[in-house]
Amino acid sequence: MYVCSCFGVTDKQVKEHAAAGACTPRQIASVTKAGTDCGSCVRTIQGILGRGACPRRELLEKGNAAAVLAADPELVEAA
């Protein structure tokens, strides 16, 4: 099923990126552009992501920002 018709992103793609560590709609948008045009899919993406465990969020809450940066090369480049 298409989640984002603007960029042709499917629920399967969102789930794959979530399994790879994307925990928020913004992180999904950074790899797929979903939610960056009309924005109507953001709530659907939030629903797919749910409120489950997020490895990055858990590391940040434990004060281990270095591990989060090491796990995400895009964040290192932006820093």
MODELLER restraints for C-alpha pairs under 7 A, 6 or more apart:
rsr = mdl.restraints
at = mdl.atoms
rsr.add(forms.Gaussian(group=physical.xy_distance, feature=features.Distance(at['CA:1:A'], at['CA:10:A']), mean=5.52, stdev=0.5))
rsr.add(forms.Gaussian(group=physical.xy_distance, feature=features.Distance(at['CA:1:A'], at['CA:11:A']), mean=5.89, stdev=0.5))
rsr.add(forms.Gaussian(group=physical.xy_distance, feature=features.Distance(at['CA:2:A'], at['CA:8:A']), mean=6.40, stdev=0.5))
rsr.add(forms.Gaussian(group=physical.xy_distance, feature=features.Distance(at['CA:2:A'], at['CA:9:A']), mean=5.77, stdev=0.5))
rsr.add(forms.Gaussian(group=physical.xy_distance, feature=features.Distance(at['CA:2:A'], at['CA:10:A']), mean=4.19, stdev=0.5))
rsr.add(forms.Gaussian(group=physical.xy_distance, feature=features.Distance(at['CA:2:A'], at['CA:11:A']), mean=6.17, stdev=0.5))
rsr.add(forms.Gaussian(group=physical.xy_distance, feature=features.Distance(at['CA:3:A'], at['CA:9:A']), mean=5.74, stdev=0.5))
rsr.add(forms.Gaussian(group=physical.xy_distance, feature=features.Distance(at['CA:3:A'], at['CA:10:A']), mean=5.05, stdev=0.5))
rsr.add(forms.Gaussian(group=physical.xy_distance, feature=features.Distance(at['CA:3:A'], at['CA:11:A']), mean=5.58, stdev=0.5))
rsr.add(forms.Gaussian(group=physical.xy_distance, feature=features.Distance(at['CA:3:A'], at['CA:41:A']), mean=5.99, stdev=0.5))
rsr.add(forms.Gaussian(group=physical.xy_distance, feature=features.Distance(at['CA:3:A'], at['CA:44:A']), mean=6.84, stdev=0.5))
rsr.add(forms.Gaussian(group=physical.xy_distance, feature=features.Distance(at['CA:4:A'], at['CA:10:A']), mean=6.75, stdev=0.5))
rsr.add(forms.Gaussian(group=physical.xy_distance, feature=features.Distance(at['CA:4:A'], at['CA:34:A']), mean=5.65, stdev=0.5))
rsr.add(forms.Gaussian(group=physical.xy_distance, feature=features.Distance(at['CA:4:A'], at['CA:35:A']), mean=6.98, stdev=0.5))
rsr.add(forms.Gaussian(group=physical.xy_distance, feature=features.Distance(at['CA:4:A'], at['CA:41:A']), mean=5.55, stdev=0.5))
rsr.add(forms.Gaussian(group=physical.xy_distance, feature=features.Distance(at['CA:6:A'], at['CA:37:A']), mean=6.81, stdev=0.5))
rsr.add(forms.Gaussian(group=physical.xy_distance, feature=features.Distance(at['CA:7:A'], at['CA:33:A']), mean=6.82, stdev=0.5))
rsr.add(forms.Gaussian(group=physical.xy_distance, feature=features.Distance(at['CA:7:A'], at['CA:34:A']), mean=6.27, stdev=0.5))
rsr.add(forms.Gaussian(group=physical.xy_distance, feature=features.Distance(at['CA:9:A'], at['CA:32:A']), mean=6.99, stdev=0.5))
rsr.add(forms.Gaussian(group=physical.xy_distance, feature=features.Distance(at['CA:9:A'], at['CA:34:A']), mean=6.48, stdev=0.5))
rsr.add(forms.Gaussian(group=physical.xy_distance, feature=features.Distance(at['CA:14:A'], at['CA:28:A']), mean=6.75, stdev=0.5))
rsr.add(forms.Gaussian(group=physical.xy_distance, feature=features.Distance(at['CA:17:A'], at['CA:28:A']), mean=6.81, stdev=0.5))
rsr.add(forms.Gaussian(group=physical.xy_distance, feature=features.Distance(at['CA:18:A'], at['CA:49:A']), mean=6.78, stdev=0.5))
rsr.add(forms.Gaussian(group=physical.xy_distance, feature=features.Distance(at['CA:21:A'], at['CA:55:A']), mean=6.92, stdev=0.5))
rsr.add(forms.Gaussian(group=physical.xy_distance, feature=features.Distance(at['CA:22:A'], at['CA:28:A']), mean=6.04, stdev=0.5))
rsr.add(forms.Gaussian(group=physical.xy_distance, feature=features.Distance(at['CA:23:A'], at['CA:49:A']), mean=6.64, stdev=0.5))
rsr.add(forms.Gaussian(group=physical.xy_distance, feature=features.Distance(at['CA:23:A'], at['CA:54:A']), mean=5.72, stdev=0.5))
rsr.add(forms.Gaussian(group=physical.xy_distance, feature=features.Distance(at['CA:25:A'], at['CA:42:A']), mean=6.43, stdev=0.5))
rsr.add(forms.Gaussian(group=physical.xy_distance, feature=features.Distance(at['CA:25:A'], at['CA:45:A']), mean=6.10, stdev=0.5))
rsr.add(forms.Gaussian(group=physical.xy_distance, feature=features.Distance(at['CA:25:A'], at['CA:46:A']), mean=6.17, stdev=0.5))
rsr.add(forms.Gaussian(group=physical.xy_distance, feature=features.Distance(at['CA:28:A'], at['CA:34:A']), mean=6.82, stdev=0.5))
rsr.add(forms.Gaussian(group=physical.xy_distance, feature=features.Distance(at['CA:29:A'], at['CA:35:A']), mean=6.04, stdev=0.5))
rsr.add(forms.Gaussian(group=physical.xy_distance, feature=features.Distance(at['CA:29:A'], at['CA:36:A']), mean=6.55, stdev=0.5))
rsr.add(forms.Gaussian(group=physical.xy_distance, feature=features.Distance(at['CA:35:A'], at['CA:41:A']), mean=5.65, stdev=0.5))
rsr.add(forms.Gaussian(group=physical.xy_distance, feature=features.Distance(at['CA:35:A'], at['CA:42:A']), mean=5.28, stdev=0.5))
rsr.add(forms.Gaussian(group=physical.xy_distance, feature=features.Distance(at['CA:56:A'], at['CA:68:A']), mean=5.79, stdev=0.5))
rsr.add(forms.Gaussian(group=physical.xy_distance, feature=features.Distance(at['CA:59:A'], at['CA:65:A']), mean=6.68, stdev=0.5))
rsr.add(forms.Gaussian(group=physical.xy_distance, feature=features.Distance(at['CA:59:A'], at['CA:68:A']), mean=6.61, stdev=0.5))
rsr.add(forms.Gaussian(group=physical.xy_distance, feature=features.Distance(at['CA:69:A'], at['CA:75:A']), mean=5.79, stdev=0.5))
rsr.add(forms.Gaussian(group=physical.xy_distance, feature=features.Distance(at['CA:69:A'], at['CA:76:A']), mean=5.71, stdev=0.5))
